[in-house]
């Protein structure tokens, strides 16, 4: 039987070569329809959602000894079954969708139940987020921010090249793509003010990130090896960690971001499995100085994953692309982030979400935040039609897209979108 990543595989479901969801992808998500309002787990194939709960109930997917794993409002129960079951199930779904397999293809009644047009599906948050941690792992991003606020000679803090820097965020405000984001309020103290005031954020920003979805737990008090950490990663989502720069500027000393990052984090509805991304693994940047032994990597743990960002102001008919970069630039890999996270003995849980940190590249058009693009508001971004931006305004919509390009197919993530609404 062909491996699910085989570039020659074709599905009986028509899939455009430019689609994010060929048979080589098969990402997991949670959906409902008007006819079936109870959310369940599905896999994306072309312009359809394959209802995995239907296939499980018909005995076409065997998850024994577990049952009703896909008749759930999140993929957590499936993730808890472990890497061997993840791989076996993906192979089975791929087999059922193959162009030369008549089992589902020629069963008209079953096909009508199991294949739901994407246009009729409402997509939900795919995971029950157990905990959320955001990292700061792009050297280009950290350098840009450091130059802005500390000068070129002190751009990176002394610890940055020795460990993945991160902070614990809020799992309660992780939302799915399409959820509107209300402008946060907070304490503001511009340099010209003697005392702080409380009011709506005036310097609202986005951060282009990838999210790592943890599918297996680790025990409190235990460290992880590189191999163990890799096995715990179920897959990836695109992630927008909305940021209130002016609130953050006043609050972050001495303990780091708090309310400036707690109000909303948007993720894409489809979780692309680590296995589907396997053909696109590459080595990341050379790490100098060499990391401590527990953080050393024996294999490539970065991905050649293209990312772009479009911004659409309320007065615009379509978005204007403002960034095109690549996940491959990340200095600290997702595996290293997870190894470091657990290194103190911190227990990891099924459903934990790790944000990569803003993904920027070496070129000006590869900057993954407005803070960098507008250079802290000093270089306004031209969107066309006389519209300019330094930071986000009410009514602005941000849309991220990401994909890995294969030979005649792409493994993509769909979209993560959010629109800013006025403060309460």
Buried (B, 14 or more C-beta within 10 A) or exposed (E): EEEBBEEEBBBBBEBEEEBBBBBBBBBBBBBBBEEBEEBBBBBBBBBBBBBBBBBBBEEBBEBEEBEEBBBBBBBBBBBBBBBEBBBBBBBBBBBBBBEEBEEBBEBEEBBEBBBBEBEEBBBBBBBBBBBBBBBBBBBBBBBBBBBBEEEEEEBBEEEBBBBBBBBEBBBEBBBBBBBEBBBBBBBBBEEEEEEBEEEBBBBBBBBBBBBBBBBBBBEEEEBBEBEBBBBBBBBBBBBBBBBBBBBBBBBBEEEBBBBBBBBBBBBBBBBBBBBBBEBBBEEBBEBEEEBEEBBEBEEBBBBBBBBBBBBBBEEBEEBBEBBBBBBBBBBBBBBBBBBBBBBEEBEBBBBBBBBBBBBBBEEEEBBBBBBBBBBBBEEBBEBEEEBEBBBBBBBBBBBBBBBBEBEEBBBBBBBBBBBBEEBE
